Amino acid sequence: MSTTLGVSRPDQAAYMLRAAADDAGRAYKRELIDLLDVRPGQTALDVGCGPGTDLPALAERVGPSGTVIGVDRDPAMLAEARLRTGALPAVEIREGDVHALPVEPGTVDRAKIDRVLMHVAEPADVLAQLHLATRPGALIGLVGPDWDTLVVDAEDLDTSRAFTRYTTSELVRNATMGRSLARLAAGAGFTVETVFATTPVFRDFQDADHTLGLGRNVQRAIKDGRIDATRGHRWFAALSEGPFFASFTLISVICRRCER
């Protein structure tokens, strides 16, 4: 097994598809879509749809009389989403920024934004856009991780903690977004109905390295002087020898746009 530190970022479409296909990804996505109660004939919006992972499931729920709109700004993601949904006439793929959604006001019955708000410049503005796009009574699903909860088991606990601190302070723009979702939703005028947490658990080192970026991110931390090079290399090599454990908390919120 290789213990070389990764330095390159993986293909994002492949990364997102793989993350959605693992057990934890399938479980929370299924629960999220179930709680959104998507019905035939409705218009469902997937904000930051990426490679279109969830669009077929939404299309199945809205049926032939409904519409699913997937919005993303990345051309590579849009191309993958179009390939994935080309045979689904209910699906529309639109290029656009989450801060200025290409959707007519008051036309969306169900909406979701999954692990996107942690990356955006102004999360409150994105939620304001969702409020504008949705009809009164619409249900909205929000999902975000809380990277302060990232734990990686290692004998060198100090380096594991330094890795988590580096992740939250340098790598993710809004690293604690998950814990803030309910508060932000209420501030945007939504009524919070359900909050639940999922804890993805990684016991396979290779899967964790791919999803959590252990090698490439500890390399960045070393370069930035946040982790000692010798300790960082030793920490990463020890992780690869197993047994391995890592986890973090993913928080999902279901909220409703008020009737008025």
RABELZI-V396364 format. One record per residue. N is the residue number from 1. RES is the residue in one small letter. OMEGA is omega in whole degrees, 0 to 359 (* if undefined). Layout:
# RABELZI-V396364
[[N;RES;OMEGA] [N;RES;OMEGA]]
This chain:
# RABELZI-V396364
[[1;m;181] [2;s;175] [3;t;178] [4;t;179] [5;l;178] [6;g;180] [7;v;183] [8;s;179] [9;r;182] [10;p;173] [11;d;190] [12;q;179] [13;a;179] [14;a;179] [15;y;183] [16;m;179] [17;l;180] [18;r;179] [19;a;181] [20;a;185] [21;a;180] [22;d;187] [23;d;181] [24;a;180] [25;g;180] [26;r;185] [27;a;183] [28;y;179] [29;k;179] [30;r;180] [31;e;180] [32;l;183] [33;i;176] [34;d;182] [35;l;176] [36;l;174] [37;d;179] [38;v;186] [39;r;178] [40;p;177] [41;g;182] [42;q;172] [43;t;181] [44;a;184] [45;l;175] [46;d;184] [47;v;187] [48;g;189] [49;c;179] [50;g;182] [51;p;175] [52;g;183] [53;t;187] [54;d;185] [55;l;178] [56;p;179] [57;a;177] [58;l;179] [59;a;178] [60;e;182] [61;r;183] [62;v;178] [63;g;184] [64;p;180] [65;s;182] [66;g;182] [67;t;173] [68;v;180] [69;i;175] [70;g;183] [71;v;174] [72;d;180] [73;r;184] [74;d;182] [75;p;180] [76;a;178] [77;m;180] [78;l;179] [79;a;179] [80;e;179] [81;a;179] [82;r;177] [83;l;184] [84;r;187] [85;t;184] [86;g;182] [87;a;182] [88;l;185] [89;p;181] [90;a;188] [91;v;173] [92;e;177] [93;i;183] [94;r;175] [95;e;180] [96;g;178] [97;d;182] [98;v;178] [99;h;179] [100;a;188] [101;l;178] [102;p;184] [103;v;177] [104;e;180] [105;p;173] [106;g;184] [107;t;187] [108;v;179] [109;d;181] [110;r;180] [111;a;176] [112;k;174] [113;i;194] [114;d;176] [115;r;179] [116;v;186] [117;l;178] [118;m;183] [119;h;191] [120;v;182] [121;a;185] [122;e;181] [123;p;181] [124;a;179] [125;d;178] [126;v;178] [127;l;175] [128;a;176] [129;q;177] [130;l;178] [131;h;179] [132;l;186] [133;a;188] [134;t;175] [135;r;170] [136;p;181] [137;g;181] [138;a;175] [139;l;183] [140;i;177] [141;g;180] [142;l;179] [143;v;177] [144;g;175] [145;p;170] [146;d;188] [147;w;171] [148;d;181] [149;t;180] [150;l;176] [151;v;176] [152;v;181] [153;d;176] [154;a;174] [155;e;177] [156;d;184] [157;l;181] [158;d;179] [159;t;175] [160;s;179] [161;r;178] [162;a;178] [163;f;178] [164;t;179] [165;r;179] [166;y;178] [167;t;185] [168;t;185] [169;s;188] [170;e;191] [171;l;185] [172;v;185] [173;r;180] [174;n;193] [175;a;181] [176;t;184] [177;m;185] [178;g;183] [179;r;184] [180;s;189] [181;l;182] [182;a;180] [183;r;181] [184;l;179] [185;a;178] [186;a;179] [187;g;179] [188;a;177] [189;g;177] [190;f;173] [191;t;182] [192;v;183] [193;e;184] [194;t;172] [195;v;176] [196;f;182] [197;a;176] [198;t;179] [199;t;174] [200;p;180] [201;v;180] [202;f;175] [203;r;177] [204;d;184] [205;f;183] [206;q;178] [207;d;180] [208;a;179] [209;d;179] [210;h;186] [211;t;185] [212;l;178] [213;g;185] [214;l;184] [215;g;184] [216;r;183] [217;n;174] [218;v;175] [219;q;178] [220;r;179] [221;a;177] [222;i;180] [223;k;181] [224;d;178] [225;g;182] [226;r;176] [227;i;178] [228;d;186] [229;a;182] [230;t;180] [231;r;180] [232;g;179] [233;h;180] [234;r;178] [235;w;182] [236;f;179] [237;a;180] [238;a;178] [239;l;185] [240;s;184] [241;e;175] [242;g;355] [243;p;190] [244;f;172] [245;f;170] [246;a;177] [247;s;171] [248;f;183] [249;t;178] [250;l;186] [251;i;180] [252;s;181] [253;v;171] [254;i;181] [255;c;184] [256;r;173] [257;r;183] [258;c;183] [259;e;183] [260;r;*]]
